[in-house]
Amino acid sequence: MGKKLYVGNLPYSVGNNDLQRLFEAHGSVVSAQVIMDRDTGRSKGFGFVEMGNDSEAQAAIADMNGKEVDGRSLTVNEARPKPEGGSNRGGRGGRGGYGGGRSRY
């Protein structure tokens, strides 16, 4: 099974194909995806690359972490699994947007 990598601090001009080309020098790239903002359609500046195997992933991390692309120093490491339970909004719960039950009068 391949190893999924997190790639951070991407230039906003980098697309999926560009990301794939950056990592192909280190082995087979199973998938490469730049994360896009739903509202604006622009890159969020990070993405994920899945390499063909663990040794290719480690070689990519060793060479690409800290590498400068279009004036930005990349952050490359193993991707952490998504947290369980849906939304990752910091535990706000379902209380709505207003605080406590204290009256102002």
DSSP file (Angstrom, degrees, kcal/mol; ACC not computed):
  #  RESIDUE AA STRUCTURE BP1 BP2  ACC     N-H-->O    O-->H-N    N-H-->O    O-->H-N    TCO  KAPPA ALPHA  PHI   PSI    X-CA   Y-CA   Z-CA
    1    1 A M              0   0    0      0, 0.0    53,-0.3     0, 0.0    50,-0.0   0.000 360.0 360.0 360.0 145.0    0.0    0.0    0.0
    2    2 A G        -     0   0    0     51,-0.1     2,-0.5     1,-0.1    50,-0.2  -0.189 360.0-118.9 -75.5 170.3    1.2    3.5   -0.8
    3    3 A K  E     -A   51   0A   0     48,-0.8    48,-2.5    50,-0.3     2,-0.4  -0.949  19.4-137.1-115.8 129.2    2.0    6.2    1.7
    4    4 A K  E     -A   50   0A   0     -2,-0.5    75,-2.5    46,-0.2     2,-0.4  -0.711  20.4-161.0 -89.0 133.2    0.0    9.5    1.8
    5    5 A L  E     -AB  49  78A   0     44,-3.4    44,-2.0    -2,-0.4     2,-0.4  -0.888  13.8-136.4-115.7 143.5    2.0   12.7    2.3
    6    6 A Y  E     -AB  48  77A   0     71,-3.2    71,-1.8    -2,-0.4     2,-0.5  -0.834  18.0-165.5 -92.1 133.6    0.9   16.1    3.4
    7    7 A V  E     -AB  47  76A   0     40,-2.8    40,-2.2    -2,-0.4     3,-0.3  -0.954  14.1-179.3-124.1 110.7    2.5   18.9    1.3
    8    8 A G  E     +AB  46  75A   0     67,-3.4    67,-2.1    -2,-0.5    38,-0.2  -0.647  52.6  35.9-110.8 166.1    2.1   22.4    2.9
    9    9 A N  S    S+     0   0    0     36,-0.6    37,-0.2    -2,-0.2    -1,-0.2   0.808  74.2 170.1  64.0  35.2    3.1   25.9    2.0
   10   10 A L        -     0   0    0     35,-2.6    -1,-0.2    -3,-0.3     2,-0.1  -0.480  41.7-105.6 -71.6 143.2    2.4   25.3   -1.7
   11   11 A P    >   -     0   0    0      0, 0.0     3,-1.8     0, 0.0    34,-0.1  -0.441  29.2-121.3 -61.5 145.3    2.4   28.4   -4.0
   12   12 A Y  T 3  S+     0   0    0      1,-0.3    31,-0.4    -2,-0.1    33,-0.1   0.675 109.7  65.2 -66.2 -15.4   -1.2   29.2   -5.0
   13   13 A S  T 3  S+     0   0    0     57,-0.1     2,-0.3    29,-0.1    -1,-0.3   0.605  78.4 103.6 -80.7 -12.0   -0.3   28.7   -8.6
   14   14 A V    <   -     0   0    0     -3,-1.8     2,-0.2     4,-0.1    31,-0.2  -0.573  51.7-173.4 -78.4 128.4    0.4   25.0   -8.2
   15   15 A G     >  -     0   0    0     -2,-0.3     4,-2.4    28,-0.0     5,-0.2  -0.478  42.9 -84.9-108.6-176.6   -2.3   22.7   -9.5
   16   16 A N  H  > S+     0   0    0      1,-0.2     4,-2.3     2,-0.2     5,-0.1   0.903 127.2  48.0 -57.7 -45.7   -2.8   18.9   -9.3
   17   17 A N  H  > S+     0   0    0      1,-0.2     4,-2.3     2,-0.2    -1,-0.2   0.891 111.4  50.6 -65.6 -39.1   -0.6   18.1  -12.3
   18   18 A D  H  > S+     0   0    0      2,-0.2     4,-2.1     1,-0.2    -1,-0.2   0.917 110.1  50.3 -62.4 -43.3    2.2   20.4  -11.1
   19   19 A L  H  X S+     0   0    0     -4,-2.4     4,-1.2     1,-0.2    -2,-0.2   0.909 110.0  50.1 -62.4 -42.9    2.1   18.7   -7.7
   20   20 A Q  H >X S+     0   0    0     -4,-2.3     4,-1.4     1,-0.2     3,-0.6   0.928 109.5  50.9 -61.8 -45.3    2.3   15.3   -9.3
   21   21 A R  H 3X S+     0   0    0     -4,-2.3     4,-0.5     1,-0.2    -1,-0.2   0.866 104.5  58.4 -61.8 -36.4    5.3   16.3  -11.5
   22   22 A L  H 3< S+     0   0    0     -4,-2.1    -1,-0.2     1,-0.2     3,-0.2   0.854 114.9  35.9 -60.2 -34.0    7.1   17.6   -8.4
   23   23 A F  H X< S+     0   0    0     -4,-1.2     3,-1.9    -3,-0.6    -1,-0.2   0.588  92.6  85.9-100.1 -11.7    7.0   14.2   -6.8
   24   24 A E  H >< S+     0   0    0     -4,-1.4     3,-1.4     1,-0.3    -1,-0.2   0.766  78.0  70.1 -62.6 -24.7    7.4   11.8   -9.8
   25   25 A A  T 3< S+     0   0    0     -4,-0.5    -1,-0.3     1,-0.3    -2,-0.1   0.684  99.2  50.4 -64.5 -15.6   11.2   12.1   -9.5
   26   26 A H  T <  S-     0   0    0     -3,-1.9     2,-0.3     1,-0.3    -1,-0.3   0.372 125.2 -72.3-105.9   3.2   10.9   10.0   -6.3
   27   27 A G  S <  S-     0   0    0     -3,-1.4     2,-0.3    -4,-0.2    -1,-0.3  -0.903  80.4 -15.2 139.3-166.5    8.8    7.2   -7.6
   28   28 A S        -     0   0    0     -2,-0.3    24,-2.4    -3,-0.1     2,-0.7  -0.554  53.0-148.3 -77.7 130.7    5.3    6.4   -8.7
   29   29 A V  E     -C   51   0A   0     -2,-0.3    22,-0.2    22,-0.2     3,-0.1  -0.882  12.4-174.1-100.0 115.1    2.6    8.9   -7.7
   30   30 A V  E    S-     0   0A   0     20,-2.9     2,-0.3    -2,-0.7    -1,-0.2   0.901  71.8 -10.3 -74.7 -42.5   -0.7    7.2   -7.1
   31   31 A S  E     -C   50   0A   0     19,-1.2    19,-2.9   -11,-0.0     2,-0.3  -0.988  54.4-166.9-155.5 152.3   -2.6   10.5   -6.6
   32   32 A A  E     +C   49   0A   0     -2,-0.3     2,-0.4    17,-0.2    17,-0.2  -0.959  15.1 175.2-143.4 122.7   -1.8   14.2   -6.2
   33   33 A Q  E     -C   48   0A   0     15,-2.9    15,-2.5    -2,-0.3     2,-0.5  -0.977  20.6-154.1-138.0 123.1   -4.5   16.6   -5.0
   34   34 A V  E     -C   47   0A   0     -2,-0.4     2,-0.4    13,-0.2    13,-0.3  -0.808  31.7-121.8 -88.0 131.9   -4.2   20.3   -4.2
   35   35 A I  E     -     0   0A   0     11,-2.5     9,-2.9    -2,-0.5    11,-0.4  -0.632  30.2-157.4 -81.1 127.8   -7.0   21.3   -1.7
   36   36 A M  E     -C   43   0A   0     -2,-0.4     2,-0.4     7,-0.2     7,-0.2  -0.789  20.5-111.1-109.1 147.6   -9.2   24.0   -3.1
   37   37 A D     >  -     0   0    0      5,-3.4     4,-2.3    -2,-0.3     5,-0.1  -0.617  22.5-143.7 -73.8 128.6  -11.4   26.5   -1.3
   38   38 A R  T  4 S+     0   0    0     -2,-0.4    -1,-0.1     1,-0.2    -2,-0.0   0.877  95.5  43.9 -61.7 -39.2  -15.1   25.7   -1.9
   39   39 A D  T  4 S+     0   0    0      1,-0.1    -1,-0.2     3,-0.1    -2,-0.0   0.910 127.2  24.4 -76.8 -43.4  -16.2   29.4   -2.0
   40   40 A T  T  4 S-     0   0    0      2,-0.2    -2,-0.2     3,-0.0    -1,-0.1   0.692  89.4-133.3 -98.5 -20.7  -13.4   30.9   -4.1
   41   41 A G     <  +     0   0    0     -4,-2.3     2,-0.2     1,-0.3    -3,-0.1   0.556  64.6 127.9  76.4   6.9  -12.2   27.9   -6.1
   42   42 A R        -     0   0    0     -5,-0.1    -5,-3.4     1,-0.1    -1,-0.3  -0.592  68.8 -90.1 -94.2 158.3   -8.6   29.0   -5.3
   43   43 A S  E     - C   0  36A   0    -31,-0.4    -7,-0.2    -7,-0.2    -1,-0.1  -0.318  21.1-146.1 -62.1 145.1   -5.9   26.8   -3.8
   44   44 A K  E     -     0   0A   0     -9,-2.9    -1,-0.1     2,-0.4    -8,-0.1   0.440  48.6-106.2 -90.4  -1.6   -5.7   26.7    0.0
   45   45 A G  E    S+     0   0A   0    -10,-0.4   -35,-2.6     1,-0.3   -36,-0.6   0.617  90.3  74.7  89.3  12.6   -1.9   26.3   -0.2
   46   46 A F  E     +A    8   0A   0    -11,-0.4   -11,-2.5   -38,-0.2    -2,-0.4  -0.971  48.6 164.4-148.5 166.2   -1.7   22.6    0.7
   47   47 A G  E     -AC   7  34A   0    -40,-2.2   -40,-2.8    -2,-0.3     2,-0.4  -0.923  29.0-106.3-163.2-173.7   -2.3   19.2   -0.8
   48   48 A F  E     -AC   6  33A   0    -15,-2.5   -15,-2.9    -2,-0.3     2,-0.4  -0.988  18.5-167.9-134.0 140.4   -1.8   15.5   -0.5
   49   49 A V  E     -AC   5  32A   0    -44,-2.0   -44,-3.4    -2,-0.4     2,-0.6  -0.996   9.2-154.1-127.1 131.1    0.4   13.1   -2.6
   50   50 A E  E     -AC   4  31A   0    -19,-2.9   -20,-2.9    -2,-0.4   -19,-1.2  -0.932  14.7-156.1-106.9 119.4    0.1    9.3   -2.4
   51   51 A M  E     -AC   3  29A   0    -48,-2.5   -48,-0.8    -2,-0.6   -22,-0.2  -0.537  25.9-112.7 -91.3 159.3    3.3    7.6   -3.3
   52   52 A G  S    S-     0   0    0    -24,-2.4     2,-0.3   -50,-0.2   -23,-0.1   0.814  90.4  -3.9 -63.5 -34.5    3.4    4.0   -4.6
   53   53 A N  S  > S-     0   0    0    -25,-0.2     4,-2.0   -51,-0.1   -50,-0.3  -0.945  76.1 -95.6-153.3 173.4    5.2    2.5   -1.5
   54   54 A D  H  > S+     0   0    0    -53,-0.3     4,-2.6    -2,-0.3     5,-0.2   0.859 117.7  53.3 -64.1 -39.1    6.8    3.5    1.8
   55   55 A S  H  > S+     0   0    0      1,-0.2     4,-2.0     2,-0.2    -1,-0.2   0.894 110.3  48.1 -67.7 -37.4   10.4    3.7    0.5
   56   56 A E  H  > S+     0   0    0      2,-0.2     4,-2.3     1,-0.2    -1,-0.2   0.899 111.5  51.4 -65.2 -39.6    9.4    6.2   -2.3
   57   57 A A  H  X S+     0   0    0     -4,-2.0     4,-2.4     2,-0.2    -2,-0.2   0.921 109.8  48.4 -63.4 -44.1    7.4    8.2    0.3
   58   58 A Q  H  X S+     0   0    0     -4,-2.6     4,-2.4     1,-0.2    -1,-0.2   0.884 111.2  50.5 -64.8 -38.0   10.4    8.4    2.6
   59   59 A A  H  X S+     0   0    0     -4,-2.0     4,-2.0     2,-0.2     5,-0.2   0.900 110.8  49.5 -65.2 -40.2   12.7    9.5   -0.3
   60   60 A A  H  X S+     0   0    0     -4,-2.3     4,-3.0     2,-0.2     5,-0.4   0.912 111.3  48.6 -65.2 -42.7   10.2   12.2   -1.3
   61   61 A I  H  X S+     0   0    0     -4,-2.4     4,-2.0     1,-0.2    -2,-0.2   0.941 111.5  50.3 -61.1 -47.3   10.0   13.5    2.3
   62   62 A A  H  < S+     0   0    0     -4,-2.4    -1,-0.2     1,-0.2    -2,-0.2   0.878 121.3  32.9 -60.7 -39.4   13.8   13.6    2.6
   63   63 A D  H  < S+     0   0    0     -4,-2.0    -2,-0.2    -5,-0.2    -1,-0.2   0.844 123.4  40.9 -87.8 -34.9   14.3   15.5   -0.7
   64   64 A M  H >< S+     0   0    0     -4,-3.0     3,-2.0    -5,-0.2     2,-0.4   0.748  83.5 100.5 -92.2 -25.0   11.2   17.7   -0.8
   65   65 A N  T 3< S+     0   0    0     -4,-2.0    10,-0.2    -5,-0.4     3,-0.1  -0.486 101.8   7.5 -66.1 120.2   10.8   18.9    2.8
   66   66 A G  T 3  S+     0   0    0      8,-2.6    -1,-0.3    -2,-0.4     9,-0.1   0.306  94.3 142.2  90.8  -8.0   12.2   22.4    2.9
   67   67 A K    <   -     0   0    0     -3,-2.0     7,-3.0     6,-0.1     2,-0.5  -0.424  52.0-122.8 -67.8 139.5   12.6   22.6   -0.9
   68   68 A E  E     +D   73   0B   0      5,-0.2     2,-0.4    -2,-0.1     5,-0.2  -0.728  30.4 178.8 -89.2 128.5   11.9   26.0   -2.4
   69   69 A V  E >  S-D   72   0B   0      3,-3.0     3,-1.7    -2,-0.5    -2,-0.0  -0.984  74.3 -19.8-129.2 118.8    9.2   26.1   -5.1
   70   70 A D  T 3  S-     0   0    0     -2,-0.4    -1,-0.1     1,-0.3     3,-0.1   0.871 130.3 -48.5  50.0  42.5    8.4   29.6   -6.5
   71   71 A G  T 3  S+     0   0    0      1,-0.2     2,-0.4   -60,-0.1    -1,-0.3   0.511 117.8 108.3  82.8   4.5    9.9   31.3   -3.5
   72   72 A R  E <   -D   69   0B   0     -3,-1.7    -3,-3.0    -5,-0.0     2,-0.7  -0.955  65.9-132.7-119.7 135.9    8.1   29.1   -0.9
   73   73 A S  E     -D   68   0B   0     -2,-0.4    -5,-0.2    -5,-0.2    -6,-0.1  -0.753  29.8-132.4 -87.1 115.6    9.7   26.5    1.3
   74   74 A L        -     0   0    0     -7,-3.0    -8,-2.6    -2,-0.7     2,-0.5  -0.296   7.1-147.1 -69.8 149.4    7.6   23.3    1.2
   75   75 A T  E     +B    8   0A   0    -67,-2.1   -67,-3.4   -10,-0.2     2,-0.4  -0.984  24.0 177.0-112.1 118.8    6.6   21.3    4.2
   76   76 A V  E     +B    7   0A   0     -2,-0.5     2,-0.3   -69,-0.2   -69,-0.2  -0.985  14.3 132.0-129.1 124.1    6.4   17.6    3.4
   77   77 A N  E     -B    6   0A   0    -71,-1.8   -71,-3.2    -2,-0.4     2,-0.1  -0.943  61.3 -62.2-154.6 175.8    5.6   14.9    6.0
   78   78 A E  E     -B    5   0A   0     -2,-0.3   -73,-0.3   -73,-0.2     2,-0.2  -0.431  58.1-116.0 -65.2 135.5    3.4   11.8    6.4
   79   79 A A        -     0   0    0    -75,-2.5   -75,-0.2   -30,-0.2    -1,-0.1  -0.500  23.8-131.9 -72.6 139.6   -0.3   12.7    6.4
   80   80 A R        -     0   0    0     -2,-0.2    -1,-0.1     1,-0.1    -3,-0.0  -0.667  31.3 -99.4 -87.1 148.3   -2.2   12.1    9.6
   81   81 A P        -     0   0    0      0, 0.0    -1,-0.1     0, 0.0     3,-0.1  -0.314  44.7 -95.2 -65.1 150.8   -5.5   10.3    9.3
   82   82 A K        -     0   0    0      1,-0.1     2,-0.1    -3,-0.0     4,-0.0  -0.376  45.5-105.3 -61.8 141.3   -8.7   12.4    9.4
   83   83 A P        -     0   0    0      0, 0.0     3,-0.3     0, 0.0    -1,-0.1  -0.434  39.1-110.8 -66.8 145.1  -10.2   12.7   12.8
   84   84 A E  S    S+     0   0    0      1,-0.2     0, 0.0    -2,-0.1     0, 0.0  -0.370  89.8  53.1 -71.3 153.0  -13.3   10.6   13.3
   85   85 A G  S    S-     0   0    0     -2,-0.1     2,-0.5     3,-0.0    -1,-0.2   0.707  99.8 -98.4  98.3  21.9  -16.7   12.2   13.6
   86   86 A G  S    S+     0   0    0     -3,-0.3     0, 0.0     2,-0.1     0, 0.0  -0.574  90.4  56.0  83.1-123.6  -17.1   14.5   10.7
   87   87 A S        -     0   0    0     -2,-0.5     2,-0.3     1,-0.1     4,-0.1  -0.089  56.2-153.1 -59.1 144.1  -16.4   18.2   11.0
   88   88 A N        +     0   0    0      1,-0.1    -1,-0.1     2,-0.1    -2,-0.1  -0.542  47.8 133.9-111.9  62.0  -13.1   19.4   12.3
   89   89 A R  S    S-     0   0    0     -2,-0.3     3,-0.2     4,-0.0    -1,-0.1   0.146  79.5 -94.9-104.7  18.2  -14.3   22.7   13.7
   90   90 A G        -     0   0    0      1,-0.2    -2,-0.1    -3,-0.1    -3,-0.0   0.725  68.6 -70.2  81.7  20.6  -12.6   22.7   17.1
   91   91 A G  S    S+     0   0    0     -4,-0.1    -1,-0.2     1,-0.1    -3,-0.0   0.872  75.8 152.6  71.0  39.8  -15.4   21.2   19.2
   92   92 A R    >   -     0   0    0     -3,-0.2     3,-0.7     1,-0.2    -1,-0.1   0.746  36.1-158.9 -74.2 -22.1  -17.9   24.1   19.2
   93   93 A G  T 3   -     0   0    0      1,-0.2     3,-0.2     2,-0.1    -1,-0.2  -0.279  37.7 -63.1  73.7-164.8  -20.8   21.7   19.7
   94   94 A G  T 3  S+     0   0    0      1,-0.2    -1,-0.2     3,-0.0     3,-0.1  -0.088  92.0 114.8-112.8  34.5  -24.4   22.7   18.8
   95   95 A R  S <  S-     0   0    0     -3,-0.7     3,-0.4     1,-0.3    -1,-0.2   0.558  71.0-126.1 -85.2  -7.8  -25.0   25.6   21.2
   96   96 A G        -     0   0    0     -3,-0.2    -1,-0.3     1,-0.2     0, 0.0  -0.396  37.6 -64.2  88.0-174.5  -25.4   28.3   18.6
   97   97 A G  S    S+     0   0    0     -2,-0.1     2,-0.4    -3,-0.1    -1,-0.2   0.433 101.6  84.4 -98.5   0.8  -23.5   31.6   18.5
   98   98 A Y        -     0   0    0     -3,-0.4     2,-0.0     1,-0.1     0, 0.0  -0.833  69.1-127.2-111.0 144.4  -24.6   33.3   21.7
   99   99 A G        -     0   0    0     -2,-0.4    -1,-0.1     3,-0.0    -2,-0.1  -0.126  49.0 -27.3 -81.2 178.0  -23.1   32.9   25.2
  100  100 A G        -     0   0    0      1,-0.1    -2,-0.0     3,-0.0     0, 0.0   0.730  62.4 -95.8  -5.1-178.9  -24.5   32.0   28.6
  101  101 A G  S    S+     0   0    0      2,-0.1     2,-0.3     0, 0.0    -1,-0.1   0.129  72.1 131.5-104.8  18.7  -27.9   32.6   30.2
  102  102 A R        -     0   0    0      1,-0.0     2,-0.2     2,-0.0    -3,-0.0  -0.565  50.4-136.1 -78.5 132.7  -27.1   35.8   32.0
  103  103 A S        -     0   0    0     -2,-0.3    -2,-0.1     1,-0.1    -1,-0.0  -0.593   3.7-145.8 -87.0 149.0  -29.6   38.6   31.6
  104  104 A R              0   0    0     -2,-0.2    -1,-0.1     1,-0.2    -2,-0.0   0.528 360.0 360.0 -88.0  -7.4  -28.5   42.2   31.0
  105  105 A Y              0   0    0      0, 0.0    -1,-0.2     0, 0.0    -2,-0.0   0.411 360.0 360.0-108.3 360.0  -31.4   43.7   32.9
